[in-house]
Amino acid sequence: YVHVAEVTSGIYLERGDFADAEEMITEAVSFVQNHPNAYDVKRTSIRLYLRLAQIYLDGGNYAKAILLLENLKSQDVPSQYRSSMHSLLAKGYLKKRWYPECTEILALIGKDEQTQRGGRGGGGSVAIGRMDTTLDGIKVKLTRETAASNFFHARCYADALASVDNAIIECPENKLSTLGRLHYFRGKIFQALASPAECVRFPLHLEPVHVSPLETEDPYECHSPADMLRAAITEFRCAYDYFRMTGDDDYVANTLSRIAETYLERLFVPVALLKYPFDAWARLPAERGVSPGISPKA
């Protein structure tokens, strides 16, 4: 019965019938608890609860998902389910914009992976935001993109940048759509830093606090707003090329809009409001320093 309920719930989930998907899993939990001799009640119930949390997240019921996952977190959850639980909880916190809480969970995920590696004889530090586990057909994926998004919204731009760069380094060269999204997000980070609203002082050195870059070189030095704007446009152009190759018209349009927005942010206030000469702001000065950048993959 449990297997049939999970499969049926998955079909409902794909159709967007979240209420029916939830009902199937809830009935499966009750069935397991009423037949303790037929199932490992604890493990099966936890697996079903994690699936239920995934349904809540997909259906936009973030508060319910967080409540369920925090209740599970307070219990003795077997190690094989702990990473999935933390992954889902981090997503819930991110959706609710609870960035400090999300950062704490990301750290726990890093410890989970370090423990798993240590159990296999591995060692070394683990950078935050790397997790890809499968739970009986449901893929619970907390990539570095999730960590980057959390750091970005918390305005921890150096950690967001390090998370994205690590993801680009690890991403296979044939994953063009993923590479496009990563460079697009990288462009968003530089766009935010180039925005007058951030009041960034230059020269700027971005030093990650929570994330260890996989490359030891220092790519986060910037000497002027023009360098930061160039970096943003370069990343958006790179993302645009990837999206054109994959035929993703929605992201092509979004990327072009971002490029226009980045230029507009530079020009609007000084030229339209403060009446400075257009040519003085429309032309970027010569590049003085090393623009933060990571080479696109072939």
N, C-alpha and C positions, 0 to 999 in steps of 0.2 A: 504493500500500500504506500509506504513512504516514497519509494522510487517513483511510482506512478504520480504521486502528488507533486514531487519535485519537477518531473518532466512536464506535467500539465501546468504547473505554476510558471515554468520557463516559457511555455507557449503563450500564456496570458501576458507575461511580462513583455515579450517581443511585440505583442499586439497593443501594448499600452493599457491593458486592463489590470491596473494595479490593485484594485479592490478584490478582484477574483484571484489574482496571484497571491495576495496576502491571505485570503480565506483558505486556499489550498494548503499553504504552509502551516497556518495556525491549526487546522484540523489534523495535519500530520504530526505536529507536536503533541496534541492531545492523544492521538492514537498511540504514539510511542510511550507516553507516560502511563497509559492505561494497559500496556502490554510489556511490562518490564522483563518478562522472560524471553521475549522474542528479539529484543534489541539491547545494545549498550546504551542505556537511557541517557547518561551524561554526555557522551560524545555525539550521539545522534541528535540530541536536543540542541547542543551548541552549534552543530553544523546547520541545523534548520534555523536557529535564531540568527546566525550570520547571513543566511540566505534571506531571511525576513528583513534584516537591516538593509541589505542591498536593495530590496524592493522599496523600502521606505525612502532610501536615498534617490533611487531612480524616479520615484513618484513625487519628489519634492517635499516629502514629510520629514524634514531634517531633524526637528525637535524629537519626534518619536524614535527615529533611528539612533540619535545620540543617547536618549534615555535608555533604550534597550542595550546599546553597546557599553555604556558606562556601568550598567547593572552587571553585564557579563564580565567586565574588567575587574569588578570587585570580587569576583569569584576565582576559583582555582581552575583556570582554563588550560587545557593541555597545550604543550608547546607547539604542536602541529597546527593549531588554530590561532595562536596568539598573534602572529604577524598579520593574518587576514583581519582579525578583529581590530588591531591597531590601524591598519590601512583604511578600513571603513570608517573608523572613528575620526581619523585625520581628515578624510573627505567631508564628513559631517561638520567638523569644526570649521573647515575652510568655507563650506557653503554658508555657514552662519556668520562668517567673518570673525571668528574667535581665533585670531592669529597667534597670540601667546600659547593658548591651549594646543593649537595645531603644531606649533614648534616643539612643544614637550613630547607630543606623540611621535613626531618625526624622529626625535632623538631615541625614543624607545624602539622604533623600527630599526634604526641603525644598530642598537644593542642586540635586537633579535637576530639580525643577520650576522653580527659579529659572533654571537653565541653559536649559531648554526655552523658558521665557518670553522669556529674553534673546535666544535664537535667532530668536524671532518679533518681536523689536523691543520686547519688554516690559521692565519694570524694576521696581525696588522690592524690598522684603524679602518673604520668603515665610514664613508661619507654619507651624510643624511640624504634620504630621498630615493633610495634604490631598492625597489621591491617589486617582485613579479611572481605571484603565487597563484595556484589554481585550486579551487575548492569544488570538487565534484561537478565540473562543468561550468561553474561560474568563475570567471577570471577576475580576480581582485587585483587590480593593477595600480600601485602607487609608484609612479615614475618620478624622476627628478623634476618633471614638469609640475607635479603637484607641490613639491617642496618649493620650486621656483615661484609658483603662483602665490604661495603663502608668504614667502619672504618679500615678494614684490608688493603685495597689498599692505604688508607691515612696514614698507619703505626701507627694508634691509636690502638695498640694491646690490651690494657686493655679494651677499650670499645668494641672491636670486641669480646673479650673473654666473657665479661659480657653479650653481646647480645646472643651469642651462648648458654651460660649456662642457661639463662632465657628461651630460646627456648626449651632446653632439659627438663627443669623442667616442662614446660607447655605441652610438647608433649605427647599424649596418648601412653601407653605402647605397643599397638598393631600396631603402625605406625613404623614398623621395618625399612623400607626404609628411612623414614625421619630421624629417630634416627641415622641410619648409615651415612647419609649425614652430620648431625650435628657433630657427633664425627670425621668424616673425616675432616671437616672444622676446628674443634678444633685442630686436629693434625697439620694442615697447619699453624695455628697461632704459635704453639710451635716450629714447624720446622723453621719458619722464625726467631723466637727469638733465636733458637739454632745455626743459621747459622753464620759463621764467618763474613759475610758481614755486619751484624747488629752492630757489635762492642758493644755488651751489657755488662754492668758492673754488676758484682755480688758482694754481694747479691742483688737480684732484687725484688722490690715490685711494682706490677702492680696495679695502682689505677685508676678505671674508672672515666672519667670526665663527659661524656654525658649520660651515662646509669647507672641506679640504679639496682644493682643486687637484685634478688628476695630473695636470701638467705643472711642473715646478716653476716655469717661467712666469714673470709678472706681467700679465696682459692688461692690467687695470689702471694704467697711468694716463691721465688726460690733462692737457695744458690749457685748453680754452673751450668755451661753449661751441665754437665752430668745429673743433675736433669731435665733440660729443654728437653734434648734429650730423656730421659726416658719418660717424659710426652708425647712427640710427638709420640713415638713408641707405648705407651700404648693406645693412642687415635686411632691410625691407626689400631692396633690389634682389638680394640673394633669395629671399623667401619667394618673391614674385617669380623668379626663374623656376624654382622648384614647382610652384603651383601651376605654372604654365605647362610644364612637362607632364604633370599628372592630370591636367584638364579640370582642375578645381576652380571653377569660375567664381564661386562665392568668395573663396580666399583671395583670388586675384583681385576682385573688386575691393575687398577689405584692405589688402596690402596697398593698393593704389591710393585709397582713401587715407591711409596712415601716412604715406609719403606726402600727400597734399597737406594734411593736418600738421605734420612736422614743420614744413616750410611756412605754413600760415602762422603757427605759434611764434616763429622767429620774426615775422614781418608785421603782424597785426598791431601790437601795442606800440612799438616805436614809430611805425610809419603812419598807420591810420589814426592813432590817438595822440601820439606825441609829436607828430609832424616832422620826423627826421627824414632826410632825403632817401628816396627809395634805393638808389644805387649804393648808398653807404651800407645798407643792410641786406640787399638782395645778393650781393657778391660776397662770398666767404673769403676771409683772409687766408694767406698761405698757411699750410699745415705746419704747426710748430713742433708737435710732439707725436708720439706713437698713439694712434687711435686704437682703443681697445678692439681687438678683432680676433676672430678665429677663422681659419681658412675653410671655405665651403668644400664639401667632399665632391669628388668627381662623379 
